[in-house]
Amino acid sequence: MKALLKNRFTGIFLVAVCFLTFTNNIATAQDIHDPWKINIYFSPEYTSRFLSVTSDQSNVKELRKNENGTFGYSIGLNFEKHLNDRFAFGLGGRYSKKGYKKPLTTLSAPINGNDQTKGSFKAELLEFPVFVDYSYIKKEKLALFLRVGPSFNYLIEAKEKTDYYSSGVLTETTELTRDDANLNNFIMGGNIGTGVQAYISKNIGLMLMPQFTYFFTPLRKNVPEKERLYSIGVNGGIILAF
């Protein structure tokens, strides 16, 4: 009888230890995944534009086919709070540089003896994203997530650089700050991305997320050509949880 009672108490003790260990692991995972978080990140980006034109603008259509993107970047700060085990809400701010390149084009009429031009466009923006995260895979110190949401953006500055050529020889370069009344300084956009968050301690983690950004609002208003910037980048940064 004593041996039986001893075995029972031993079994109950082992079950209690396992239960407390399991509960502690859940609490640890909950503590890691569900705090307020600050994410500081940098993103190298490929940037370009979508150009919408009317059917009779054949010259602009040809230009669009030959355009190339360029490389820009974003640097930013996000605040995030988990709503439950899977969903989180966040908002942030970031500074970005976006643009595109214009191909070498033959002018319909020479300008100051120059018969060809090529150039580039660069924009500096402040972006304020609002987003929802969904963690579709979630482990103790690792989460794979989907992020989507709108972005409210302010155009700080837009510059256009033009190179002029005469018989294939570069003769002149001009740079113009676009500040005309047709510029849209407030631009609506959207972001979608998927990535991973991995924690190296309870309060510090790393984040890596490929992201696509598209601006719904065109750069200029009251013009037939509607140019909308977009970028494809990889956000990489540090997570601080508290």
HELIX and SHEET records of a PDB file:
HELIX    1   1 LYS A    2  HIS A   33  1                                  32    
HELIX    2   2 SER A   58  ASN A   66  1                                   9    
SHEET    1   A 9 VAL A 169  THR A 177  0                                        
SHEET    2   A 9 LEU A 142  SER A 166 -1                                        
SHEET    3   A 9 ASN A 114  LYS A 138 -1                                        
SHEET    4   A 9 PHE A  87  ILE A 111 -1                                        
SHEET    5   A 9 ASN A  68  HIS A  82 -1                                        
SHEET    6   A 9 TRP A  36  SER A  52 -1                                        
SHEET    7   A 9 LYS A 226  ALA A 241 -1                                        
SHEET    8   A 9 ILE A 204  PHE A 215 -1                                        
SHEET    9   A 9 PHE A 186  TYR A 199 -1                                        
END                                                                             
